[in-house]
Amino acid sequence: MSEELQSLLERIEKDGVAKADAQAEAIVTAAQTKAAQLVKDAEAKAAELLATAEIESQAFEVRSSKALDQAARDVILSVEREVAAIFARIAGTEVAQALDNETVRTSVATLIESYTKADASGSRLAITLSDAQRADVTAYLSGKFQSELANGLTIESSSAIASGFKVAVTDKEVEHDFTGEAVAEALGTLLRADLAAIVKGAAA
């Protein structure tokens, strides 16, 4: 009887150990599987974060490049405007100095001579000068164009004109502007395209 009990006890012990071993192995296997899955999930998450960071990095690089390009364009345009303004001031000053009494006298006289020769119909001319130059130019023209003055040539002055003059064909509603302001503006327009090309070429 004791042998049978001993055998039973040994068998129970053996079965218990085997069961415990099986359970331990199952726990280890489950732990290994769980750990492998965690590692896999972590790697996938890391890859996702890396891909997102790469996309954001590229987007930031594009935005930064565009921002730098825009800033460069703004600087170029600002420089162009500043230089254009300087040239405009210089042109205005130089033109005003160039349109002195002698230049205006000669220019108006040449224009009157050319127009009266080209137009035989007797159209009426009106010359408008600055208040400062009217007396000098009128005295000069009076000696050269007595007949024209008698036949409708008028010489006027305007406080709106600082230098230069305007010529109007009164019966044909035609006017030519040779004031310092108009000449300086015309020069500025001619210079602006060349100036822009120079500034942009220097920037490139």
NORGIMO-V450894 format. One record per residue. PSI is psi in degrees with one decimal (* if undefined). OMEGA is omega in whole degrees, -180 to 180 (NA if undefined). Layout:
# NORGIMO-V450894
{{PSI	OMEGA} {PSI	OMEGA}}
This chain:
# NORGIMO-V450894
{{-42.3	180} {-32.2	178} {-41.0	179} {-41.3	179} {-42.0	179} {-41.8	179} {-40.6	179} {-42.4	-180} {-41.6	179} {-41.1	-180} {-41.4	179} {-42.7	179} {-43.8	-180} {-43.9	179} {-37.6	-180} {-41.9	179} {-43.2	-180} {-42.4	-180} {-42.3	179} {-41.0	178} {-42.3	-180} {-41.6	180} {-41.3	179} {-42.7	179} {-40.4	179} {-40.8	179} {-44.0	179} {-44.4	180} {-44.3	179} {-41.2	179} {-41.8	179} {-42.6	178} {-44.5	179} {-43.4	180} {-42.0	179} {-40.5	179} {-40.0	178} {-42.5	178} {-43.2	180} {-44.4	179} {-40.5	180} {-41.7	179} {-41.5	179} {-43.4	179} {-41.5	179} {-41.4	179} {-39.9	179} {-45.0	179} {-39.3	179} {-42.0	179} {-43.0	178} {-43.7	179} {-37.9	179} {-44.3	179} {-45.9	180} {-36.5	178} {-43.4	178} {-42.4	179} {-40.4	178} {-39.6	179} {-41.9	179} {-45.0	180} {-41.6	180} {-41.3	180} {-43.0	179} {-40.3	179} {-40.8	179} {-40.7	178} {-44.2	-180} {-41.5	178} {-40.0	179} {-43.7	178} {-41.4	180} {-41.3	179} {-44.3	-180} {-46.1	180} {-39.2	179} {-45.3	178} {-42.5	180} {-43.5	180} {-43.1	-179} {-44.8	180} {-39.4	178} {-40.6	179} {-40.1	178} {-45.5	179} {-38.1	180} {-42.2	178} {-42.2	179} {-44.6	-180} {-43.3	180} {-43.6	180} {-46.2	-178} {-40.9	180} {-43.8	180} {-40.0	179} {-36.2	-179} {-31.6	-179} {57.7	177} {-179.4	-176} {-43.6	-178} {-43.7	-180} {-43.3	-180} {-43.1	178} {-50.9	-178} {-42.7	-179} {-45.9	-179} {-41.9	180} {-45.7	179} {-41.8	-179} {-43.8	-180} {-44.6	180} {-45.5	-179} {-41.7	-176} {-41.7	-179} {-31.4	177} {-37.8	-177} {-24.2	-175} {104.4	-177} {0.9	-175} {-4.3	177} {35.0	178} {147.4	-177} {129.0	178} {141.6	175} {121.3	179} {127.0	178} {124.0	-176} {174.5	173} {156.8	179} {-35.7	-176} {-28.9	-174} {-7.6	-173} {-48.7	-175} {-46.2	-178} {-46.6	-177} {-38.7	179} {-43.2	180} {-40.0	179} {-46.8	-177} {-31.0	-178} {-33.5	180} {-21.6	-176} {-28.6	-172} {51.5	-179} {-43.1	-179} {-38.6	179} {-40.9	178} {-34.3	179} {-24.7	-177} {21.0	171} {-3.0	176} {123.7	-180} {147.0	178} {121.4	-177} {172.9	176} {157.8	179} {134.6	179} {-14.6	180} {-13.6	-180} {122.8	179} {-35.5	178} {162.5	-179} {-158.5	-176} {167.8	173} {145.6	177} {128.1	180} {136.4	170} {97.7	-166} {-33.7	-177} {-1.3	177} {3.7	179} {45.3	178} {134.7	179} {138.4	176} {131.0	-175} {112.1	177} {28.8	178} {160.3	180} {-39.0	-180} {-45.5	-178} {-40.8	180} {-42.9	179} {-39.6	179} {-42.7	179} {-42.0	178} {-40.9	179} {-39.9	179} {-41.3	179} {-38.0	-177} {-25.9	-171} {-44.2	-178} {-44.8	179} {-39.5	-180} {-43.6	179} {-41.3	180} {-39.3	180} {-46.8	-179} {-45.3	-179} {-34.8	177} {-39.6	178} {-36.9	180} {-36.5	-180} {*	NA}}
